[in-house]
């Protein structure tokens, strides 16, 4: 079953363990080395295994969102093949009447657009990510909850991205709960952080 890891709860899932991890000293690894480690772990799992993880994570996230009072506008991400799959999650929340926002790569920044159904989606030119052609959304203070992808997370909410800095530039402008989604093997005891890094309020894994 899935779990939510936060700095405020004692019900934390232990970080993923493997013989490969035991042979390497994670605190001394660079960000690049950790990204390579996570990519290697993903390759050890089948597509069906990753989809099963994603389904479990989706269930607990939907329960979490349902408990959020006055929650109407959600920032999600349209997942790449190696990320926790959010495609069904987007459809479900959209059908439930939430305003769902998806990021679009514009130069070195992320612009947010309202999800208006699959007919209003296109493949972005920069990274092949499915992006919304819906209405541009600029009132970031109206976002009630944001779901953020990452390469690795810690139980304390530290996040390691892909290294492009898109979310590093967006997150300082968000003033809502931040939730990271992670496969079990993406949850690590520690990752290198910088002073500008912003922690997640919660990390959902399974």
Phi, psi and omega per residue, in radians:
X1 nan 2.866 -3.058
X2 -1.526 2.876 3.114
X3 -2.505 2.765 3.040
X4 -1.955 2.200 3.108
X5 -1.785 2.138 3.068
X6 -2.398 2.873 3.124
X7 -1.271 -0.177 -3.047
X8 -1.818 -0.072 -3.081
X9 -2.028 2.658 3.118
X10 -1.655 -0.096 -3.110
X11 -1.615 1.200 -3.079
X12 -1.789 2.421 3.085
X13 -1.357 2.375 3.123
X14 -1.157 2.522 3.117
X15 -1.002 2.591 3.112
X16 -0.956 2.398 -3.110
X17 -2.115 2.529 3.077
X18 -2.776 2.813 3.123
X19 -1.114 -0.574 3.116
X20 -1.116 -0.734 3.117
X21 -1.101 -0.716 -3.094
X22 -1.115 -0.441 -3.113
X23 -1.464 -0.171 -3.085
X24 -2.148 2.478 -3.124
X25 -1.549 1.709 -3.042
X26 -0.995 -0.741 -3.119
X27 -1.033 -0.426 -3.102
X28 -1.660 -0.044 -3.114
X29 -1.367 2.536 3.056
X30 -1.378 2.927 3.089
X31 -1.042 -0.721 3.137
X32 -1.071 -0.738 -3.141
X33 -1.158 -0.651 3.121
X34 -1.167 -0.702 3.092
X35 -1.064 -0.722 3.112
X36 -1.135 -0.668 3.112
X37 -1.071 -0.812 -3.122
X38 -1.159 -0.708 3.095
X39 -1.051 -0.683 3.101
X40 -1.133 -0.682 3.122
X41 -1.157 -0.687 3.129
X42 -1.065 -0.661 -3.120
X43 -1.182 -0.296 3.121
X44 -1.430 -0.087 -3.107
X45 -1.977 2.534 3.088
X46 -1.385 2.867 3.078
X47 -1.047 -0.705 3.135
X48 -1.098 -0.677 3.107
X49 -1.111 -0.780 -3.128
X50 -1.147 -0.657 3.098
X51 -1.185 -0.616 3.084
X52 -1.127 -0.788 3.053
X53 -0.990 -0.807 -3.084
X54 -1.078 -0.686 3.140
X55 -1.130 -0.731 3.098
X56 -1.100 -0.768 -3.133
X57 -1.142 -0.676 3.091
X58 -1.018 -0.771 -3.097
X59 -1.061 -0.816 -3.103
X60 -1.244 -0.564 3.102
X61 -1.183 -0.703 3.096
X62 -1.082 -0.687 3.072
X63 -1.117 -0.717 3.136
X64 -1.105 -0.771 -3.127
X65 -1.140 -0.679 -3.117
X66 -1.090 -0.459 -3.120
X67 -1.490 -0.198 -3.111
X68 -1.357 2.097 -3.117
X69 -1.285 2.492 3.090
X70 0.920 0.765 -3.126
X71 -1.789 2.011 -3.080
X72 -2.215 -0.573 -3.035
X73 -2.073 2.143 -3.037
X74 -2.138 2.354 2.982
X75 -1.679 2.109 3.089
X76 -2.095 -3.004 3.031
X77 -2.431 2.530 3.091
X78 -1.561 1.890 -2.890
X79 -1.155 2.563 2.930
X80 -1.433 2.916 -3.084
X81 -1.021 -0.443 -3.095
X82 -1.736 0.217 3.139
X83 -1.932 2.814 2.999
X84 -0.929 2.139 -2.998
X85 -1.219 2.229 -3.118
X86 -2.022 0.084 -3.015
X87 -1.069 -0.889 3.117
X88 -1.143 -0.616 3.131
X89 -1.061 -0.776 3.120
X90 -1.051 -0.820 -3.130
X91 -1.070 -0.761 -3.094
X92 -1.099 -0.848 -3.103
X93 -1.182 -0.640 3.084
X94 -1.103 -0.753 3.135
X95 -1.172 -0.490 3.126
X96 -1.395 -0.071 3.049
X97 1.739 0.065 3.085
X98 -1.277 2.620 2.930
X99 -1.454 1.992 -3.085
X100 -1.830 2.230 3.125
X101 -1.886 2.472 3.077
X102 -2.224 2.520 -3.130
X103 -1.402 2.576 3.040
X104 -2.202 2.313 3.126
X105 -1.354 2.115 3.091
X106 -2.242 1.736 -3.061
X107 1.147 -2.096 3.113
X108 -1.775 0.195 -3.067
X109 -2.131 2.901 3.008
X110 -1.879 2.125 2.963
X111 -1.702 2.606 -3.112
X112 -1.889 2.330 3.123
X113 -2.223 2.570 3.117
X114 -1.255 2.309 3.036
X115 -1.307 2.167 -3.088
X116 -2.181 0.524 3.112
X117 1.805 2.862 -3.059
X118 -1.147 -0.453 3.134
X119 -1.221 -0.280 -3.126
X120 -1.866 0.549 3.108
X121 -2.020 2.625 3.032
X122 -2.558 2.864 3.141
X123 -1.493 2.115 -3.137
X124 -1.132 2.581 -3.077
X125 -1.315 -0.467 -2.994
X126 -1.362 -0.883 -3.010
X127 -2.252 0.125 3.138
X128 1.280 0.330 3.132
X129 -1.442 2.435 3.034
X130 -1.228 2.176 -3.069
X131 -2.172 2.662 -3.109
X132 -1.513 2.441 2.997
X133 -1.620 0.162 -3.083
X134 -1.213 -3.048 -3.085
X135 -1.028 2.350 3.057
X136 -1.121 2.357 -3.103
X137 -2.037 2.113 -3.066
X138 -2.112 -0.202 -3.109
X139 -1.495 1.383 -3.022
X140 -1.118 -0.410 3.122
X141 -1.186 -0.276 3.127
X142 -1.474 -0.130 3.125
X143 -1.296 2.182 -3.065
X144 -1.603 -0.415 -3.111
X145 -2.837 2.443 -3.125
X146 -2.183 2.307 3.107
X147 -1.857 2.148 -2.923
X148 -2.095 2.326 3.058
X149 -1.440 2.945 3.089
X150 -2.993 2.826 3.065
X151 -1.400 -0.616 -3.119
X152 -2.710 2.687 3.113
X153 -2.429 2.846 2.946
X154 -2.011 2.927 3.101
X155 -1.104 -0.440 -3.139
X156 -1.425 -0.078 3.099
X157 1.743 0.017 3.072
X158 -1.108 2.541 -3.050
X159 -2.297 2.443 3.016
X160 -2.074 2.102 -3.137
X161 -1.610 -2.838 -3.107
X162 -1.447 -0.144 3.073
X163 1.779 0.013 -3.140
X164 -1.543 -0.328 3.067
X165 1.441 0.151 -3.105
X166 -1.064 -0.855 -3.131
X167 -1.299 -0.490 3.053
X168 -1.027 -0.611 -3.138
X169 -1.447 -0.444 -3.132
X170 -1.484 -0.749 -2.971
X171 -0.999 -0.639 3.129
X172 -1.067 -0.308 -3.107
X173 -1.647 -0.033 3.141
X174 -1.725 2.410 -3.110
X175 -2.211 0.805 -3.100
X176 -2.367 2.945 3.053
X177 -1.019 2.383 3.121
X178 -1.922 2.197 -3.105
X179 -2.095 2.136 3.053
X180 -1.618 2.514 3.073
X181 -1.941 2.274 -3.037
X182 -2.475 2.358 2.873
X183 -1.126 2.741 -3.102
X184 -0.944 -0.657 -3.078
X185 -1.362 -0.055 3.074
X186 -1.608 -0.093 -3.141
X187 -1.617 2.006 -3.038
X188 -2.037 2.772 3.109
X189 -1.108 -0.614 -3.140
X190 -2.796 2.714 3.026
X191 -2.474 2.667 3.111
X192 -1.110 2.420 3.125
X193 -2.264 2.779 3.082
X194 -2.045 2.802 -3.120
X195 -0.991 -0.517 -3.100
X196 -1.467 -0.160 -3.101
X197 -1.139 2.428 -3.136
X198 -1.930 2.251 -3.122
X199 -1.363 2.630 2.968
X200 -1.291 2.607 3.018
X201 -1.338 -0.522 3.135
X202 -2.554 2.668 2.988
X203 -2.231 2.114 3.128
X204 -1.743 2.218 3.096
X205 -2.453 -2.970 -3.136
X206 -2.573 nan nan
